[in-house]
Amino acid sequence: MVEVELITVAPTAPEALDAVRQYFHELNERFPSGFDATAALASDVGALGPPGGAFVLMRHGVTTIACGGVQRVDTLTGEIKRMWIHRDWRGLGLGRRMLEHLEGVARTLGYSRFILDTNAVLVEAIAMYEKAGYIAIERYNDNPYAQHWFAKDG
């Protein structure tokens, strides 16, 4: 098992912004129509921080290898956002570890239901979410890049 450290940081911290930029760069490469990060980055600043949210980095030594966050939807529901594992670190179970950690963060924030959205090209993520017990639900947002929506009671 790879030894990692999971730490909560401000979504505006330089290391957090760097991880999110890497994530957005990958989305831009993978999405057939590309990905415009401008609006997404602006919304993260308030939503992924206290009091209703949190942003987490996963580190191996001093290297950030993953990120993810939780934001408030309503008093019972937290949305998992910006979950990303650097492509060099995939296939080691780190995505599942990050997801479980984010669910724990969401519980600490008082949420008993977790939701998330994703794009159809992110087949690895979809498989992981389904394996983790997430079920498909109806569209709950206007994210132009989302094509699948999931929920899980926690």
C-alpha positions in Angstrom: 0.0 0.0 0.0 1.3 3.4 -1.0 1.9 5.7 2.0 0.1 9.0 1.6 -1.0 11.9 3.7 -4.4 13.5 3.4 -4.6 17.1 4.5 -7.3 19.8 4.4 -6.2 23.1 2.9 -7.8 26.3 1.8 -9.1 26.0 -1.8 -7.1 29.1 -2.6 -3.8 27.7 -1.3 -1.1 27.6 -4.0 -0.8 23.8 -3.8 -4.5 23.4 -4.1 -4.8 25.7 -7.1 -1.9 23.9 -8.7 -3.6 20.5 -8.3 -6.9 21.9 -9.6 -5.2 23.4 -12.6 -3.6 20.0 -13.4 -7.1 18.4 -13.1 -8.6 21.0 -15.4 -5.8 20.6 -17.9 -6.6 16.8 -18.0 -10.3 17.5 -18.5 -9.5 19.9 -21.3 -7.5 17.1 -23.0 -10.0 14.3 -22.4 -13.3 16.1 -23.1 -14.2 16.1 -26.8 -15.2 19.7 -26.6 -12.5 20.8 -24.2 -13.0 22.3 -20.7 -13.3 25.9 -19.8 -12.0 26.3 -16.3 -12.8 30.0 -15.7 -16.2 29.6 -14.2 -15.4 26.4 -12.4 -12.3 27.9 -10.6 -14.3 30.9 -9.5 -17.1 28.8 -7.9 -14.6 26.7 -6.0 -13.2 29.5 -3.9 -16.2 30.0 -1.7 -17.9 26.6 -2.0 -15.0 24.3 -1.2 -14.0 26.1 2.0 -15.5 26.5 5.5 -18.0 26.5 6.9 -19.9 24.2 4.6 -17.1 22.7 2.5 -13.5 21.5 2.6 -10.7 20.9 0.1 -8.3 18.0 0.5 -4.9 17.2 -1.0 -3.3 13.8 -1.1 0.5 13.8 -0.8 3.2 11.3 -1.2 6.1 12.8 0.6 6.2 16.4 -0.6 4.5 15.7 -3.9 0.8 16.4 -4.3 -0.7 13.5 -6.2 -4.5 14.0 -5.8 -7.2 16.4 -4.7 -10.9 16.6 -4.0 -13.4 18.6 -2.2 -16.8 18.7 -0.6 -19.3 21.5 -0.9 -22.7 22.1 0.8 -25.9 21.5 -1.3 -28.3 21.6 1.6 -28.3 20.8 5.3 -28.2 17.0 4.7 -26.3 16.8 1.3 -22.7 17.4 0.4 -21.4 17.3 -3.1 -18.0 15.7 -3.9 -16.2 17.9 -6.4 -12.8 18.2 -8.1 -11.8 14.6 -7.3 -8.6 13.9 -9.2 -5.7 11.5 -9.0 -2.5 12.3 -11.0 -2.4 9.8 -13.9 1.0 8.5 -12.8 -0.6 7.3 -9.5 -3.7 5.6 -10.8 -4.5 2.0 -10.4 -3.1 1.9 -6.8 -6.5 2.3 -5.0 -5.8 5.9 -4.3 -9.0 7.1 -5.9 -11.0 4.9 -3.6 -9.0 6.1 -0.6 -9.7 9.7 -1.5 -13.4 9.1 -2.1 -13.7 7.4 1.3 -11.8 10.2 3.0 -14.1 12.9 1.3 -17.1 11.0 2.5 -15.7 11.1 6.0 -15.1 14.8 5.7 -18.7 15.2 4.5 -20.0 13.3 7.5 -17.9 15.6 9.8 -19.5 18.6 8.1 -22.9 17.1 9.0 -23.9 15.6 5.7 -25.7 12.2 5.5 -26.1 12.1 1.7 -23.4 12.5 -0.9 -23.9 13.5 -4.5 -21.6 14.0 -7.5 -21.5 14.4 -11.2 -19.1 13.3 -13.9 -18.6 13.2 -17.6 -19.0 10.0 -19.7 -15.4 10.0 -20.8 -14.3 9.5 -17.2 -15.1 5.8 -17.3 -12.6 4.9 -14.5 -14.4 7.4 -12.2 -17.8 6.1 -13.1 -16.7 2.5 -12.4 -15.2 3.5 -9.0 -18.3 5.4 -8.0 -20.6 2.5 -8.8 -18.3 0.1 -7.0 -18.4 2.4 -3.9 -22.2 2.2 -3.8 -23.2 5.3 -5.6 -26.4 5.0 -7.6 -27.4 6.9 -10.8 -29.9 9.7 -10.1 -31.5 12.4 -12.2 -29.7 15.6 -13.2 -29.4 17.8 -10.2 -27.4 20.7 -11.6 -26.7 22.7 -14.7 -23.0 21.7 -15.1 -22.5 21.7 -18.9 -19.9 19.0 -18.7 -21.8 16.6 -16.5 -23.5 13.6 -18.2 -23.9 11.3 -15.2 -25.2 12.1 -11.7 -24.8 9.8 -8.6 -25.9 9.7 -5.0 -25.1 7.7 -1.9 -26.5 7.7 1.6 -23.7 8.0 4.1 
